[in-house]
């Protein structure tokens, strides 16, 4: 990668306000490097791994024709009264990691899995824990590592 990074950002929109905060943090961190972002919205975190797979296989931003250098996944699951939470969290995380590893594709994971809404709000808020920004920085670091090891996207 010689140019500023071009990142596919996949965001689960189940909790719109939290997704907005996560995306704001991630986009700010990418833009600080001069990088650009192509956003894809999905309904919930279970749809993230398949969408990541589609983006990697396509590799090209349909708007600009640029190749994706890496990806960021964002979303949130908040524990409810059933065991659905555990299944959704496990499958979204496992699926995301499986796809990233299968393609040696740098992915910053900003999927929140929280016991309460208050914890999710703290982690998503750009002025507090800024997990969206942290996911973007993780992605950027993985791009550098992949490049240093001689792997090209």
C-alpha positions in Angstrom: 0.0 0.0 0.0 1.6 3.2 -1.1 -1.4 5.5 -1.0 -3.5 6.4 2.1 -5.6 3.4 3.1 -9.0 2.8 1.7 -11.1 0.9 4.2 -14.5 -0.9 4.0 -16.5 -0.1 7.1 -19.3 -2.5 7.9 -21.7 -1.3 10.5 -24.6 -3.1 12.1 -27.4 -0.6 12.5 -29.6 -2.4 15.2 -28.7 0.3 17.7 -28.6 3.4 15.5 -27.3 5.8 18.1 -24.5 3.5 19.2 -23.6 2.7 15.5 -23.4 6.4 14.8 -20.9 6.9 17.6 -18.8 3.9 16.6 -18.7 5.0 13.0 -17.9 8.6 13.9 -14.8 7.4 15.9 -13.7 5.0 13.2 -14.1 7.5 10.3 -12.2 10.2 12.3 -9.3 7.8 12.9 -9.1 6.8 9.2 -9.4 10.4 8.0 -6.6 11.5 10.4 -4.3 9.3 8.2 -5.7 10.8 5.0 -7.5 7.5 4.4 -10.9 7.0 3.0 -13.9 4.9 3.9 -16.6 3.0 2.0 -19.6 2.3 4.4 -21.9 -0.6 4.2 -24.9 -0.9 6.7 -26.3 -4.2 7.8 -29.2 -4.9 10.1 -27.4 -6.6 12.9 -24.0 -8.1 13.9 -24.9 -11.5 12.5 -24.8 -10.1 9.0 -21.3 -8.7 9.4 -19.2 -11.8 8.5 -21.0 -12.5 5.3 -20.8 -8.9 4.3 -17.1 -8.8 5.1 -16.7 -11.9 2.9 -18.5 -10.2 0.0 -16.4 -7.1 0.3 -13.1 -9.1 0.4 -14.1 -11.2 -2.6 -15.2 -8.1 -4.5 -12.1 -6.2 -3.2 -13.1 -3.1 -5.1 -15.1 -0.1 -3.9 -18.1 0.0 -6.3 -18.1 3.9 -6.2 -14.4 4.6 -6.8 -12.9 1.4 -8.1 -10.2 1.5 -5.4 -9.1 -1.7 -3.7 -9.9 -2.2 0.0 -6.7 -2.2 2.1 -8.6 -3.4 5.2 -11.9 -3.5 7.0 -13.6 -2.3 10.1 -16.6 -4.0 11.6 -18.8 -2.2 14.0 -22.0 -3.0 15.9 -23.4 -3.9 19.3 -25.2 -6.7 21.1 -26.7 -6.0 24.6 -27.6 -8.9 26.8 -31.3 -9.5 27.1 -33.4 -12.1 28.9 -32.6 -15.1 26.7 -29.5 -16.9 25.5 -29.9 -15.4 22.1 -27.2 -12.8 23.0 -24.5 -15.5 23.6 -25.2 -17.1 20.2 -25.3 -13.8 18.3 -22.1 -12.6 19.9 -20.2 -15.8 19.4 -21.2 -16.3 15.8 -20.5 -12.7 14.8 -17.1 -12.7 16.4 -16.1 -16.2 15.1 -17.4 -15.5 11.6 -15.6 -12.1 11.4 -12.3 -13.7 12.6 -12.7 -16.7 10.3 -13.2 -14.5 7.2 -10.3 -12.2 8.1 -7.9 -15.1 8.7 -9.0 -17.0 5.6 -8.1 -14.0 3.4 -5.2 -12.5 5.4 -7.3 -9.3 5.4 -6.7 -6.7 8.0 -9.8 -6.2 10.1 -10.4 -3.9 13.1 -13.1 -5.3 15.3 -15.4 -2.8 17.0 -18.3 -5.1 17.7 -19.4 -4.4 21.3 -20.8 -7.2 23.4 -22.1 -5.6 26.6 -24.1 -6.7 29.6 -25.9 -3.3 29.7 -26.8 -0.4 27.5 -24.8 1.9 29.8 -21.6 -0.1 29.1 -22.3 0.0 25.4 -22.8 3.8 25.5 -19.5 4.3 27.3 -17.6 2.1 24.9 -19.2 3.7 21.7 -18.9 7.3 22.8 -16.1 9.1 20.9 -15.3 11.3 23.9 -15.0 8.3 26.3 -13.7 4.9 25.3 -14.1 5.4 21.5 -14.1 1.7 20.5 -14.8 2.7 16.9 -11.6 4.7 16.8 -9.7 1.9 18.4 -11.0 -0.6 15.8 -9.8 1.7 13.0 -6.4 2.0 14.6 -6.2 -1.8 14.9 -7.0 -2.1 11.2 -4.4 0.5 10.3 -1.8 -1.3 12.3 -2.6 -4.6 10.7 -2.2 -3.1 7.3 1.3 -1.9 8.2 2.2 -5.3 9.6 0.9 -7.1 6.5 2.8 -4.8 4.2 6.0 -5.1 6.3 5.8 -8.9 6.0 5.6 -8.6 2.2 2.0 -9.5 1.8 0.1 -7.3 -0.6 -3.7 -6.9 -0.6 
